[in-house]
Amino acid sequence: MFASRIISRTASRGTRIAQRRWGSMDVKKNTHVEEWNGKREITEKTFEFDSKSVPWLIGTMFVFPAFVWYWTADEMSKRPEFKGRTC
């Protein structure tokens, strides 16, 4: 009785795994997504840190956010409902 229970459980598990296979489905891959995924995986290998990339990194990390903060603070100071508040 105990052995028959074990055999039936293993047999039912085997059929569940076989039903999850995706290989037999007719799936068409999107070439743009596959290309993007490939480029995303090798980004750290293709990035070059040199004298041309330093200004770009400083601009995107510090200058652009500072400009957005300054512009937002200026807009808030001009509107009467935000007068006297700080960002």
C-alpha positions as CSV (number, residue, x, y, z in Angstrom):
1,M,0.0,0.0,0.0
2,F,2.8,2.4,0.9
3,A,4.7,1.6,-2.3
4,S,1.7,2.1,-4.5
5,R,1.2,5.6,-3.0
6,I,4.8,6.5,-3.8
7,I,4.6,5.2,-7.3
8,S,1.3,7.0,-8.0
9,R,2.8,10.3,-6.7
10,T,5.9,10.0,-8.8
11,A,3.8,9.2,-11.9
12,S,1.5,12.1,-11.4
13,R,4.5,14.5,-11.0
14,G,6.0,13.3,-14.2
15,T,2.9,14.2,-16.2
16,R,2.8,17.7,-14.6
17,I,6.3,18.4,-15.7
18,A,5.7,17.1,-19.2
19,Q,2.7,19.4,-19.5
20,R,4.8,22.5,-18.8
21,R,7.1,22.1,-21.8
22,W,7.1,25.2,-24.0
23,G,9.3,23.8,-26.8
24,S,6.5,22.3,-28.8
25,M,4.6,25.6,-29.1
26,D,4.8,27.6,-32.2
27,V,6.3,30.9,-30.8
28,K,7.7,33.5,-33.1
29,K,10.5,35.5,-31.5
30,N,10.6,39.3,-31.8
31,T,14.0,40.1,-33.4
32,H,14.0,43.7,-31.9
33,V,13.5,42.4,-28.4
34,E,16.2,39.7,-28.9
35,E,18.7,42.3,-30.2
36,W,17.9,44.7,-27.3
37,N,18.4,41.9,-24.8
38,G,21.7,40.9,-26.3
39,K,23.0,44.5,-26.2
40,R,21.8,44.9,-22.6
41,E,23.7,41.8,-21.5
42,I,27.0,43.1,-22.9
43,T,26.7,46.7,-21.9
44,E,29.4,46.5,-19.3
45,K,31.8,45.0,-21.9
46,T,31.2,47.7,-24.5
47,F,31.2,50.8,-22.3
48,E,34.5,52.6,-22.5
49,F,35.6,55.0,-19.8
50,D,37.7,57.7,-21.4
51,S,38.0,61.5,-21.7
52,K,34.9,61.7,-23.9
53,S,32.6,59.9,-21.6
54,V,33.5,61.9,-18.4
55,P,31.7,65.1,-19.4
56,W,28.7,63.1,-20.5
57,L,28.5,61.3,-17.2
58,I,28.9,64.6,-15.2
59,G,26.2,66.2,-17.3
60,T,23.7,63.5,-16.8
61,M,24.5,62.9,-13.1
62,F,24.8,66.5,-11.9
63,V,24.1,69.3,-14.4
64,F,20.7,68.0,-15.8
65,P,19.2,67.3,-12.3
66,A,20.4,70.7,-11.0
67,F,18.8,72.4,-14.0
68,V,15.5,70.6,-13.4
69,W,15.6,71.5,-9.7
70,Y,16.4,75.2,-10.5
71,W,13.6,75.4,-13.1
72,T,11.1,73.8,-10.7
73,A,12.0,76.0,-7.8
74,D,11.8,79.1,-10.1
75,E,8.3,78.0,-11.3
76,M,7.1,77.4,-7.7
77,S,8.3,80.8,-6.6
78,K,6.3,82.5,-9.3
79,R,3.0,80.9,-8.4
80,P,1.1,82.5,-5.5
81,E,-0.1,79.2,-4.0
82,F,3.5,78.0,-3.5
83,K,4.9,81.4,-2.4
84,G,7.4,81.0,0.5
85,R,7.7,77.2,0.2
86,T,11.0,75.6,-0.5
87,C,11.6,72.6,-2.7
